[in-house]
């Protein structure tokens, strides 16, 4: 299998860095091919505007989706964007590795999503959710948190972690067709000891070795919604 890891942490010696190195080594030892986009090391530009394109549809007024659709037709994406799109086409599975910042992904990773998941090439014209471009591929979030697990529970101060991650799992990954697995989370990594960090690494290694046997998160299908995109009554 081909696995694409998008890594978003500025410090190579961070625990996020350790998780990405573990993932690459574990998967390659198991016979899989792995590519890593280390966004900070690449100095990936997160700003989404005309720099996304080598072509122009409307020079007088910039509308990103219009330019994305045009670029999709005429191979007009900037080289850095095209390279990331080709990795997505190549992979059977996508892993996003990041620290949870302000209840979401770091800005550099959000910029990657903004620029790379382009209308026309990655979604649009009925290509979304069940019918997404990446239907049949798998995706998983691997992340670290600053707070302990109870803080991210239903009654915890920060709220349910699955609600926090919904806009990423459903609104980004499932939206473009991926089957999304439950996230792998290393809790409060700055405040736990080496033994717990080793336990997190071992748990992640086990998840990676069973990646293709795990059941994806079950979201309603498009057929479960009416013409107003409201869930039908049972």
N, C-alpha and C positions, 0 to 999 in steps of 0.2 A: 504494500500500500504506500501511497505518497502522502506525507504529512507536512503541512505548512504551519509553522509557528510564527505568529506575529508578536514580537516581544517589545514591551513598552516600559523600560526602566532605565534611568540614566546611569546607574552605578553597576558596573559588571560584577562587583563583589557582593551585591545585594542578595537577599534570599530569592527574589524573583530571578536573578541571574542563575542561582544554583538550581532552581526548578527548571529553567530552560535548558541548562546544560544536562541535567538528569534526563529530561525528556528526549533530547536529541540522542544521547548515548543509549538509553534504554530502547528506543524505537529502532535505532540503527542496528543494535545488537540482536534485535528480534527479526531483522531482515527487511525492515521498511526503509524507504528513502525519505529523507528529511531535508527541508529547506527552512531557513530561519531569516526573517526580516527583523533585524535589530534596529528599531526605528531611530533611536538616539544615535547609535553608532553610524547609521546611514545619513544622519542629519536630515531626516525626512521632513519636508516642508508641510506643516499641517494646514496652511492657509489655502482655502479653496476659492479660486477666482479664475481669471482668464489664463493664469499660468498652468492650469490643468490641460490646456489644449495647444496644439500646433495649428489648428484651423479656427475659422471664425464664421459663424452663421449670421449673426447680427452685430455689426460693429458699432451701431448706434445705441444699443441697449443690451446690457448683459443679463441674461436669465440662464442660470446654470443648467437647468434641465433641457432647455432648447439647445444649448451648446453641446451637452452630453449626447443628446440624440443625434445631432449632426456628426459629432466626432465618431460615434458608433458606426455610422454609415460610411465614413470616408477614412477610417483609421487615423483619426486626428487627435489622439490622446498624447500628452507629453510622455517622453520616454520613461520617467520615474513612475508614472501612473500605469502605463502599459506593462511595465515589468511586474508590478504587483498583480495586475489583472491576470497575467499569464500564469503566475504562481497559483492563483485561485482556480484557474482552469485546470492546471496540472494536478492539483491535490485531490485526494479522496477524503481528507479530513483537515479541518482547520482548528488550531488551538490559539486562543488569545491569552497571553500571559501579561499580567499587570497588577499593580497595587490599586486597591480601591481608594480613589481620591474623591472627596466630596460626593460620596454615594454614587459614583459613576467611574468611567474610564478616564485616564489621563488625557489631556488636551491633544497630545501628539497622536494618540490612538484614535480619538474622535476625528481628528483631521484626516487620518488614514481612511476611516469609514466614509467621511464626507467626500473625499476625492476619488476613492477607488470604486466604491459601490455606485457606479454611474448609471443613470437612466438610459435605457436603450441597450447598453451592453450587459448590465447586471440585473436590471428589473425594468418593468413597464410593459404595456400592451398585453396585459393578462399574465405576465410572468411575475408571480409573487406567491408567497406562502406555499400551499400544496403544489402549485405549478411553477415554483421558482426555478431559476437557472441552475441552482445547485441542488436540485432535488436528487436524493440518493446519496449525497455526501453528508458527512457528520461534522459537528462543531462542538467545542467545549471551551468554557472559560476556566482558566486556572488563575487564581488571584490570592492576594494576601490582604489582610485587614489590620488596622491599628488596634481595634477593640476585640475583646474576647467574644466567643460564640454566643453566650447568653444575651449580650447586647443586641444581637441581630435575630432574636427570636420574636415570636408573635407578641409577647408581652415586654420585650426588651426596649430599651430607650431608643435605639436606632431603627426599630421596626424589622419586620421579617426580611431576611436576606433575599428570599426568592421574589418578593415584591420589589425590592431595590434593583435586582438584576433583570427584571422583566423587560425593561425597555431595551436591554442589550440582547438577551436571549430571544425574545419574541420580535421586538421592533427592528432589530438589525439582522440577526442570524436567521431566524425562522422566516422573516420577511423575504429573504432572497432564496429560500428553499431548503436550507440546511435542516437535517434532523439534529436537534440540540440535546446534548447530554446534560445531566446534572453537573453543576460546577464542582471543581475541586478547590477547596478553600483551606488556606493555612491561616489560622486565626491568631491575631495579636503577636505576630512574629517578632516584633521589637521587644516584647516583654516576657517571652518564654525562654527557657534554657536550651542548651544544646541537645539534651535528650529529646525534648519535644520537637525541636526542629528536625532531628533525625527521624522521628516518627512521622512527621509530615512528609518528608522525602520518601520514606518507605511506602506510605499510603498512596502517594502520587505514582510511584513506580508500579504498584499493583493496579491502579486504575488504568495506567497506560497499557499494561500487558493484557488487559481485558477490554480494551477500548471498543472493539468491534462486536463484543457480546453484550454490552450494556444496553438497557432499554432507554430510548430517548424520552424526553419530557413529552407528555401527551397534551397537545393543544387541540382545540376544536378545529375541524377542517372547514374549508370554505363552504362546503355544502351544508354546514350546520348554521349558516347565517342567511338571513333573508335579504331582499333587495336593498335594504337600508343598512346592511352589514350589522344587524342586530341578531343575537342568538335566537334561534327559533325556540318556541316553547316545547318542552318534552311531550 
